[in-house]
Amino acid sequence: MSKPDLGAALRAGEFVVAPGIHDMIAAVLSNEVGFDFVYASGYWLTASAYGLPDAGIATYTQMLDRVSTLARTAKAGVIADADTGYGGLLNVHHTVLGYEAAGVVAIQIEDQEFPKKCGHTPYKRVVPVEDMIEKVKVACAARRDPSAMLVIARTDARQTDGFEGAVRRGLAYADAGADIVFLEALESEAEMREACARIRKPMMANMADGGKTPIRSKAELKEIGYALAIFPSITGLASAAATKKALTILKQQGTSVSPDLPLYSFTAFNSLIGFEDVWAFERRWARAAKERQM
């Protein structure tokens, strides 16, 4: 299945909005709604698969499995979080190869120390800038097809080195060859504007609901100077809210039939998840009932 070309979209000046996809139900729903690009968030794929926090607990192998499954399920191009590259330079090299083979259109690598933490939580630490520059160079060199998979360099230095330190790192990562630069957890629109003005590479905004960065619309982000934005929390938080409401109603009322509980149509969901193809297969290949009884 051919995926949309992220590089071509950015060169054409198309502003890219990528919702975070936390599980495969959200993935098939994103197919139905229609997005050209989606985001594979380490935080949300870890939470949905293992019920664990984004604190460097999930391994490369586990995350590659989740990312590969999303890339197979989503019609959209997958922009994939790869944390720190899961180790040193050799690990970064193999992570890029694995994600590229999975079919992602962009891989994101950050400059935190391992074990990393969610960018909008405390106690982060970053590696020396020289170490991350080497990771960016290795990631760029590892790709078999640089036009098909872009490298996103993320810095988490805003909370450790201040805004100026984060900008200096963003500039260094751009010079090292990153296709897209991502300054995580900026704390005001003024910082967002200045970062975009000073770093002359496509800039990615993280619209993490409940995080440190103010949420702005697609039109506002484009005017600020960003080229693309991820909304990593949207499906995970929406699903958590809906699930808690459903479970609470069941606990309190003893039934799922309630005017307070909207449910997705089971018939429609069967179609969404692919049962019609299963039934068509069975109609074609199943033996007649009388033949089975012989």
Secondary structure, 3 states (H helix, E strand, C coil): CCCCCHHHHHHCCCCEEEEECCCHHHHHHHHHHCCCEEEECHHHHHHHHHCCCCCCCCCHHHHHHHHHHHHHHCCCEEEEECCCCCCCHHHHHHHHHHHHHHCCCEEEEECECCCCCCCCCCCCCECCHHHHHHHHHHHHHHCCCCCCCEEEEEECCHHHHHHHHHHHHHHHHHHCCCCEEEECCCCCHHHHHHHHHHCCCCEEEECCCCCCCCCCCHHHHHHHCCCEEEECCHHHHHHHHHHHHHHHHHHHHCCCCCCCCCCCCHHHHHHHHCHHHHHHHHHHHCCCHHHHHC
